[in-house]
Amino acid sequence: MRPRIALPADTLAEATNVINERNAAFAPRPAIEAIVKSGGVPVIFPSVNPEDVRDYMTLFDGVCFLGGADVDPTFYGEEPFQKLGMTYLKRDLFEIELLKQSVTAGKAIMGICRGMQLINVGLGGTLYQDLSQDLHATLKHSQEAPGNMPSHHVTVDPDSRLNDIIGPRPYVNSRHHQAVKDVAPYLKVTARADDQVIEAIESINNDQILAVQWHPENIYKHFEDSRKLFKDFIDRSQVVADKTRK
């Protein structure tokens, strides 16, 4: 049995005259395709009442937290900075509860862009609400190059799982204006851009969590590093599936 991968959905917030598209839940097609091509079975979870998360827990083996709106800063004890982007409290509440229960249940966890930030906040870390708050952030982190092309390099900690997967100096794409600030106690930094902006985190004592600030789902077709990230996630999810579905 292939591992089942939960993809917590984004919400279509744009105004529309199509009634069934109003606040519709969706997952990005590139992420769905990356999961399928890597051997997983994607299952899209809409943002529902956090109390209902427990009913989802038997439906998946791994969860990939995806990109999207900014994480509400009140979750890490701050009020909105003037350059904060759009937030969506309902999604944050659902995903943070899903994260916490997934950690407890031993699910495999991957994070992409906002997903990495959400994981850090959900486990007790903080964010720069905008990179203008980080005086060292001098690189262009919101690229104008096509989204399926890389734009800057990152340096990976040689003593990390990420280094074992993709090596010391991957070339990545980038479109974010927030970044991890204080890292949650359960996590460690495993990659940084040349201006020291945090680009990857992973769990300290096991291989449960690996998250990156870039978008491997947009470049996996053309870049092996991104395919390796998804393969690692599916392999970790398969281990969970084999243990729980005997």
Secondary structure, DSSP 8 states (H G I E B T S, - for coil): ---EEEEE-EE--S--S-GGGTT-EE--HHHHHHHHHTT-EEEEE----GGGGGGTGGG-SEEEE---SB--GGGGT----TT---B-HHHHHHHHHHHHHHHHHT-EEEEETHHHHHHHHHTT--EESSGGG-TT--S--B--S-TTS--EEEEE-TTSHHHHHH-S--EE--B-S-EE-S--TTEEEEEEETT--EEEEEESSSSSEEEESS-HHHHTTT-HHHHHHHHHHHHHHHHHHHHH--
